[in-house]
Amino acid sequence: MIKYVDLFKYVSAMQAPLSDYAFSEGPNDEVLYHDGENSVNREEMKTLGTDEEVDNAVIDALAHILNTKGKKHSIYFSTMTYLIVCTDMGKSVNTTKEVRHEKFAERLNYEMTNSGITNIKKYREFFFPVPAFKHFYLLCINIYNGTIDLIDNRKLPMNVKESTKYEDNPQKMLEALAYFMRTKDYTGSDIARVLSFKTNLIKMKWRSNLDHKNCGVYVMKHMETYTTEPLVEWNCDLKANNVDQIRKLRVQYCSEIILSRTKKEGYRVKMAARRRMEEN
């Protein structure tokens, strides 16, 4: 069992054995989730079974699952989109902005196709999980309010400005999305409005600078719950520095990813987890 087995009593009868199986000492390369594009093997899934930061692959899987749930006005993309636009990972340092935008648009089209999404114009909240250096936060380009919402579980350090921490990366993501919108026949006025958006740092009561290991879990919870849709309240029950609450979410997200209706390996893993439970 994982080291916080006592928390299993707060989750369902199926969540506990599934998570126990995923976090066990089986082959690290065993695929526990695959949706046609994203995959999560045991080594990656086990990052949910520790008090360490989660792997990008886990967050990307949840983004796809949220898309398949069909939220009316929200669309979710992978961590790869930020890496394409704002980093030099896997590319030449001299890659131009134009090339980044083209690759960004290709990536969005690919992820939308994998999620069965054809009409981009109906969406009002575009979510991009950001894998910053030793940290994750969530960026939401918010058509409702005309803002780039920065949803970060950490507060700004004392005497550090917002522009210093986040640099010009929110603006880069905005410009990349505007480029993508041009390829989808948005009007010039729509694109001009999007390009006028300014950053908006969301100040949640559970923000804390004491937690340096669970940023990815916070991002997953924020992705799942955040909304500014008119007449809809953002319902998020997180509390600052509540270790048990975050560990419970780790177990829940593990089982949810495995059991998601897009999960081709779900039945096999479910049966393997049942056999492990019976043997123990």
C-alpha atoms as one frame of an Amber mdcrd trajectory, in Angstrom:
protein
   0.000   0.000   0.000   1.055   3.592  -0.476   2.402   5.326   2.558  -0.807
   7.232   3.321  -3.025   4.148   3.221  -5.090   5.580   6.089  -6.633   8.015
   3.622  -8.160   5.166   1.628 -11.020   5.117   4.130 -12.153   8.472   2.690
 -12.398   7.243  -0.918 -14.611   4.711  -2.669 -14.168   0.941  -2.527 -12.863
   0.950  -6.107 -10.570   3.980  -5.821  -8.463   2.416  -3.069  -7.452  -0.859
  -4.810  -6.933   0.875  -8.164  -4.583   3.415  -6.637  -2.839   0.730  -4.607
  -2.244  -1.261  -7.800  -0.982   1.807  -9.693   1.413   2.769  -6.899   2.689
  -0.775  -6.329   6.082  -2.163  -7.308   5.059  -3.447 -10.729   6.835  -2.769
 -14.040   7.476   0.961 -14.364   6.756   0.891 -18.100   3.306  -0.708 -17.707
   0.771   1.565 -19.415  -2.059   2.438 -17.035  -3.762   5.028 -19.238  -3.896
   5.701 -22.963  -6.350   7.842 -24.913  -4.872   7.792 -28.400  -2.416  10.616
 -27.723  -1.616  10.829 -24.019  -0.336   7.872 -22.047   0.608   7.408 -18.417
   2.803   4.519 -17.334   3.271   3.267 -13.783   6.399   5.333 -13.168   4.531
   8.513 -14.132   1.360   7.551 -12.249   3.375   6.799  -9.115   4.176  10.507
  -8.858   0.590  10.794  -7.571   1.448   8.259  -4.867   4.098  10.390  -3.198
   4.363  13.822  -1.659   6.465  14.901  -4.637   5.452  16.892  -7.729   3.334
  15.074 -10.289   4.499  14.246 -13.812   3.332  16.337 -16.777   1.760  13.221
 -18.316  -0.721  12.949 -15.437  -1.894  16.543 -15.901  -2.156  16.052 -19.670
  -4.327  12.972 -19.176  -6.730  14.908 -16.950  -6.939  17.725 -19.521  -8.110
  15.227 -22.129 -10.585  13.616 -19.709 -12.086  17.018 -18.877 -12.599  17.675
 -22.588 -14.457  14.398 -22.993 -16.791  15.381 -20.153 -18.139  18.042 -22.480
 -18.073  21.228 -20.394 -20.127  23.655 -22.429 -17.746  26.618 -22.612 -14.379
  25.329 -21.317 -11.580  23.644 -23.271  -8.371  22.162 -21.853  -4.969  21.693
 -23.449  -1.779  19.885 -22.443   1.412  21.182 -20.867   3.034  20.716 -24.278
   1.355  23.860 -25.615   3.215  26.050 -23.125   6.488  24.254 -23.789   6.130
  24.959 -27.521   5.465  28.672 -27.094   7.537  29.666 -24.073  10.529  27.313
 -23.840  13.273  25.864 -26.012  12.558  22.281 -25.014  13.100  20.025 -28.015
  13.709  22.941 -30.374  16.459  25.229 -31.512  17.072  28.221 -29.297  16.690
  30.366 -32.400  13.167  29.152 -33.251  11.146  32.154 -34.420   7.847  33.277
 -32.969   6.162  32.472 -36.270   7.381  28.863 -36.161   6.295  28.514 -32.533
   2.834  29.797 -33.448   2.560  27.321 -36.303   3.594  24.434 -34.062   1.217
  25.663 -31.358  -1.686  25.704 -33.835  -0.762  22.223 -35.063  -0.713  20.971
 -31.493  -4.091  22.499 -30.630  -5.657  21.003 -33.746  -4.191  17.618 -32.869
  -5.443  17.692 -29.279  -8.887  18.898 -30.334  -9.162  16.069 -32.856  -8.137
  13.559 -30.199 -10.868  14.939 -27.908 -13.496  14.947 -30.673 -13.786  18.753
 -30.669 -14.626  20.419 -33.983 -16.087  23.828 -33.122 -13.629  26.034 -31.251
 -15.772  29.164 -31.391 -18.210  28.035 -28.705 -15.541  28.069 -25.991 -15.080
  30.992 -23.619 -12.392  29.638 -21.267  -9.141  28.273 -22.712  -7.087  26.418
 -20.109  -3.323  25.879 -20.347  -1.472  24.143 -17.470   1.970  25.702 -17.152
   5.013  23.577 -16.253   7.252  26.363 -14.989  10.631  25.725 -13.371   9.963
  23.436 -10.372   6.372  24.675 -10.293   2.975  24.351 -11.986   0.247  26.936
 -12.322  -2.830  27.333 -14.515  -3.399  29.956 -17.177  -6.947  30.598 -18.387
  -7.591  32.898 -21.334 -10.981  34.169 -20.304 -13.265  35.427 -23.066 -16.028
  36.196 -20.566 -14.035  38.811 -18.655 -11.406  39.734 -21.231  -8.514  38.616
 -19.034  -5.603  36.202 -18.817  -6.356  34.584 -15.468  -3.337  33.291 -13.552
  -4.482  30.636 -11.077  -1.517  29.839  -8.868  -1.513  28.091  -5.486   1.532
  30.120  -4.454   1.499  33.761  -3.471   3.883  36.271  -4.944   7.018  36.365
  -2.783   7.591  39.561  -0.868   8.900  42.385  -3.071   8.464  40.307  -6.236
   6.253  41.788  -8.937   3.778  39.779 -10.973   5.688  40.655 -14.152   8.912
  39.347 -12.613   7.484  35.970 -11.633   5.495  35.263 -14.780   7.626  37.307
 -17.197   5.972  37.816 -20.584   4.802  34.210 -20.874   1.074  34.952 -20.401
   1.267  37.449 -23.252   3.113  34.922 -25.416   0.360  32.378 -24.845  -2.268
  35.005 -25.663  -0.545  35.889 -28.943  -0.259  32.218 -29.860  -3.978  31.689
 -29.217  -4.790  34.757 -31.312  -2.756  33.255 -34.167  -4.706  30.023 -33.810
  -7.980  31.938 -33.875  -6.987  33.527 -37.172  -6.721  30.047 -38.665 -10.274
  29.364 -37.451 -11.796  32.406 -39.184 -12.413  34.530 -36.127 -13.183  38.110
 -37.099 -10.532  40.807 -36.918 -12.459  42.544 -34.125 -12.622  39.310 -32.104
  -8.870  38.830 -32.402  -8.157  42.472 -31.600 -10.221  42.118 -28.426  -8.342
  38.981 -27.394  -4.987  40.684 -27.945  -6.084  43.481 -25.576  -6.511  41.104
 -22.609  -4.430  41.820 -19.492  -3.275  39.443 -16.794  -5.452  38.909 -13.738
  -3.817  37.142 -10.785  -6.552  35.234  -8.960  -6.220  35.584  -5.194  -7.602
  32.422  -3.600  -7.771  31.969   0.160  -5.832  28.667  -0.046  -2.715  30.168
  -1.632   0.438  29.457   0.341   4.192  29.588  -0.112   4.749  26.739   2.347
   3.793  23.974  -0.097   6.430  23.288  -2.763   5.469  19.735  -3.767   1.778
  19.748  -4.678   1.483  22.467  -7.309   0.501  19.946  -9.977  -2.340  18.612
  -7.824  -3.588  22.161  -7.280  -3.489  22.722 -11.044  -5.587  19.593 -11.589
  -8.167  20.724  -9.037  -8.220  24.226 -10.525  -8.650  22.814 -14.040 -11.522
  20.683 -12.841 -13.395  23.434 -10.996 -12.421  26.952 -12.141 -15.049  28.935
 -13.993 -16.142  32.525 -14.488 -19.235  31.584 -16.460 -22.024  34.071 -15.657
 -24.341  32.955 -12.847 -22.105  29.969 -12.066 -20.140  30.006  -8.794 -16.582
  28.687  -8.636 -16.962  25.809  -6.191 -13.544  24.752  -4.925 -13.192  23.482
  -1.358  -9.404  23.639  -1.096  -7.761  24.758   2.130  -4.261  26.126   2.617
  -1.590  23.596   3.620  -4.109  20.784   4.137  -1.904  17.755   3.485  -4.639
  15.145   3.960  -6.914  16.917   1.487  -4.202  16.959  -1.188  -3.281  13.313
  -0.585  -6.928  12.335  -0.937  -7.028  14.176  -4.279  -3.948  12.242  -5.417
  -5.756   8.944  -4.811  -8.950  10.194  -6.450  -7.217  11.509  -9.581  -5.274
   8.285  -9.998  -8.421   6.162  -9.999 -10.346   8.665 -12.117  -7.691   8.608
 -14.826  -7.610   4.809 -14.864 -11.403   4.486 -14.908 -12.110   7.313 -17.369
 -14.385   6.322 -20.203 -11.604   7.107 -22.677  -9.296   4.600 -20.966  -8.586
   1.679 -23.313  -6.605  -0.208 -20.665  -9.172   0.423 -17.941 -10.722  -3.028
 -17.780  -7.342  -4.780 -17.699  -6.061  -2.542 -14.888  -9.317  -2.890 -12.965
  -9.085  -6.693 -13.091  -5.400  -6.630 -12.123  -6.211  -4.399  -9.159  -8.968
  -6.783  -8.081  -6.609  -9.766  -8.237  -4.032  -7.883  -6.171  -6.661  -7.029
  -3.556  -7.792 -10.674  -3.344  -4.224 -11.916  -3.009  -3.542  -9.487  -0.157
